[in-house]
């Protein structure tokens, strides 16, 4: 099974104003967040609306950018990538004009689950999943420490991931 990653565009997108959301939309969004594979009929029943209305509302939420997509949440451990970490990355001051390029490079790496551009002392938080500590060490040395834009890194191991509103599960 191929894993497709969305690579961020090198040009930052302008902030968008919040989309107007009513109570029915909130119910639809809550149900879809809990189960992205819920049938349209079950979703309509949960919201108390007709299936055709439900389908139209979900399509409108997608078109307005409220729903960014539907995807499978794959457990990295099931793919032999048992060790997950968050790596805080600070780039050199001279590399700040190339932040989006750096983020796109990181997002393209197979060990990377997510890339977050953050505020604070660090510039990025990179969520990785590797087979073991040797693979994580190799990732940090080859892709971060050796990168000319990187000033420093801090690696934080993830022991467990508990999702709000969802069942407890170890990552």
Secondary structure, 3 states (H helix, E strand, C coil): CCCCCCCCCCCCCCCCCCCCCCHHHHHHHHHHHHCCCCCHHHHHHHHCCCHHHHHHHHHHHHHCCCCCCCCCCCCHHHHCCCEEEEEEEEECHHHHHHHHHHHHHHHCCCCEEEEEECCCCCCEEEEEEECCHHHHHHHHHHHHHCCCCEEEEEEEEECCEECCCCCEECC
